[in-house]
Amino acid sequence: MNSPRLPRQISRLAVTGGGTGGHVVPALNLLEAARRELGAAILYIGTPGNLEERLALEKGIPFAGIPTSGFMGKSMRAKLTAVARVLPGVSESLRVLKDFRPDLLVGTGGYVQVPSVLAAALLGIPAFLLEPNGVTGWANRLLKPFAAGVVLPYGDKGPTGIPLGGGADPIDRAENVFRVC
């Protein structure tokens, strides 16, 4: 871990993100790696009733639900609903983060990470954003000023990793994300 904004040791890790497999799979792999490799207490923060809740519970990963909804490409009514959910989502995220007390929050993308990353900033909990895409997503662009850093698939020293699985390829391994945070 190279950032001075990170704790020396991660004993409690919260990960937020969801909506699609591209956000959920890296989140689950980060959480499993933290539990296995760091012995950390873990928590997945996602949208209740969505893919992330089902998969987290199947894997025995504690889950906290923050109701959110999409914004981009939606009708004006859906956009207003999404915006109206942000403040209550931040409030609920504050409660969840105060109760869990993570050393670090990692956002893997999606609208659900917005209230949790904002709450982490309010509480002084360092948050890193995982950006697996060539073009930074809307939520990560919005949240970048509130984050301790952004982990990209490739850094100055080569691949950093998007944790899609436990394969031998360095770009596929979760521990590489912990290394570059």
C-alpha positions as a printed Julia matrix, in Angstrom:
181×3 Matrix{Float64}:
   0.0     0.0     0.0
   1.71    3.09   -1.25
  -0.69    5.87   -0.27
  -0.02    7.89    2.88
  -3.8     8.19    3.22
  -4.2     4.48    3.94
  -3.94    2.65    7.24
  -0.8     0.55    7.69
  -2.94   -2.52    8.24
  -6.39   -3.37    6.99
  -8.28   -5.35    9.61
 -11.75   -4.24    8.5
 -12.61   -3.78    4.8
 -15.87   -2.55    3.31
 -16.45   -2.75   -0.44
 -19.28   -1.05   -2.29
 -20.44   -1.31   -5.86
 -22.95   -3.16   -7.91
 -25.6    -3.32  -10.5
 -23.62   -5.36  -13.01
 -21.26   -8.32  -12.89
 -18.43   -5.97  -13.88
 -18.83   -4.2   -10.54
 -19.95   -7.18   -8.42
 -17.34   -9.81   -9.34
 -14.32   -7.61   -8.48
 -16.04   -6.57   -5.23
 -16.63  -10.17   -4.18
 -13.07  -11.17   -5.1
 -11.59   -8.26   -3.14
 -13.65   -9.17   -0.09
 -12.74  -12.87   -0.29
  -9.04  -11.99   -0.74
  -9.15   -9.62    2.25
 -10.72  -12.31    4.41
  -8.31  -15.02    3.19
  -5.04  -13.06    2.83
  -5.39  -10.32    5.44
  -7.68  -12.04    7.95
  -9.86   -8.93    7.71
 -13.46   -8.55    8.79
 -15.4    -7.75    5.62
 -18.65   -6.11    4.55
 -20.29   -5.69    1.15
 -22.41   -2.54    0.77
 -24.77   -2.8    -2.19
 -28.3    -2.36   -3.42
 -30.81   -4.61   -1.64
 -32.55   -7.16   -3.84
 -29.92   -6.84   -6.54
 -27.29   -9.23   -7.94
 -24.7    -8.21   -5.34
 -26.9    -9.11   -2.39
 -27.71  -12.56   -3.75
 -24.09  -13.4    -4.62
 -22.65  -11.99   -1.38
 -25.05  -14.01    0.74
 -24.34  -17.15   -1.32
 -20.64  -16.7    -0.51
 -21.25  -16.03    3.19
 -20.19  -12.38    2.91
 -22.0    -9.97    5.27
 -24.18   -7.55    3.3
 -25.63   -4.11    4.04
 -28.24   -2.72    1.65
 -28.41    0.93    0.63
 -31.41    1.68   -1.64
 -30.25    3.49   -4.79
 -31.25    3.66   -8.41
 -29.7     4.55  -11.75
 -29.48    8.01  -13.22
 -27.89    8.01  -16.67
 -30.14    7.21  -19.61
 -33.29    7.34  -17.47
 -36.48    9.35  -17.7
 -36.71   12.67  -15.85
 -38.92   11.03  -13.21
 -36.38    8.22  -12.66
 -33.55   10.78  -12.47
 -35.42   12.75   -9.81
 -36.04    9.54   -7.86
 -32.34    8.65   -8.07
 -31.28   12.1    -6.86
 -33.85   11.99   -4.04
 -32.33    8.71   -2.81
 -28.8    10.09   -2.42
 -29.25   11.97    0.87
 -31.1     9.12    2.64
 -28.47    6.78    1.17
 -25.68    8.87    2.69
 -27.5     8.84    6.02
 -27.88    5.05    5.94
 -24.27    4.67    4.78
 -23.12    6.78    7.73
 -24.93    4.39   10.06
 -23.49    1.3     8.36
 -19.93    2.65    8.32
 -20.11    3.86   11.94
 -21.32    0.41   13.01
 -18.75   -1.56   10.96
 -15.81    0.87   11.41
 -13.79   -0.11    8.31
 -10.15    0.87    7.92
 -10.75    1.23    4.19
 -13.66    1.44    1.75
 -13.22    0.33   -1.87
 -15.75    1.3    -4.53
 -15.96   -0.96   -7.56
 -18.43    1.15   -9.52
 -22.12    1.71   -9.92
 -24.59    4.12   -8.41
 -24.69    2.35   -5.05
 -21.13    3.43   -4.28
 -22.06    7.14   -4.36
 -23.68    7.43   -0.89
 -21.12    5.14    0.77
 -18.07    6.97   -0.61
 -19.59   10.33    0.38
 -20.3     8.98    3.88
 -16.75    7.63    4.15
 -15.4    11.08    3.25
 -17.55   12.65    5.98
 -16.25   10.11    8.51
 -12.59   10.38    7.46
 -12.47    6.78    6.21
 -10.12    6.47    3.21
 -11.89    5.31    0.06
 -10.31    3.99   -3.11
 -12.18    3.67   -6.39
 -11.54    0.76   -8.72
 -11.88    1.83  -12.36
 -11.67   -1.1   -14.76
 -12.77    0.81  -17.86
 -10.79    2.77  -20.42
 -13.25    5.65  -19.96
 -13.93    6.55  -16.34
 -17.53    5.88  -15.32
 -19.96    8.56  -14.19
 -19.94    7.59  -10.5
 -16.13    7.47  -10.34
 -15.84   10.87  -12.05
 -18.26   12.31   -9.48
 -16.54   10.67   -6.51
 -12.87   11.17   -7.43
 -12.5    14.39   -5.34
 -13.76   12.5    -2.27
 -11.48    9.47   -2.72
  -7.98    8.81   -1.47
  -7.17    7.44   -4.92
  -8.27    5.59   -8.02
  -6.92    2.16   -8.98
  -6.65    1.77  -12.75
  -6.08   -1.54  -14.56
  -2.63   -0.31  -15.65
  -0.28    1.92  -13.71
   3.15    3.39  -14.38
   4.75    0.07  -13.48
   2.46   -2.19  -15.52
  -0.74   -4.03  -14.66
  -2.26   -3.32  -11.28
  -5.11   -5.75  -11.58
  -8.85   -5.9   -11.77
  -9.77   -8.82   -9.51
 -11.92  -10.94  -11.77
 -10.74  -14.25  -10.33
  -7.86  -16.04   -8.67
  -5.98  -16.9   -11.85
  -2.24  -16.85  -12.29
  -2.33  -13.75  -14.5
  -1.25  -10.77  -12.33
  -4.02   -8.55  -13.72
  -6.57  -11.05  -12.42
  -5.47  -11.19   -8.78
  -7.08   -9.26   -5.94
  -3.9    -8.86   -3.9
  -2.47   -6.61   -6.61
  -5.2    -4.08   -5.87
  -4.19   -4.05   -2.21
  -0.58   -3.56   -3.31
  -1.32   -0.42   -5.36
  -3.81    1.23   -3.01
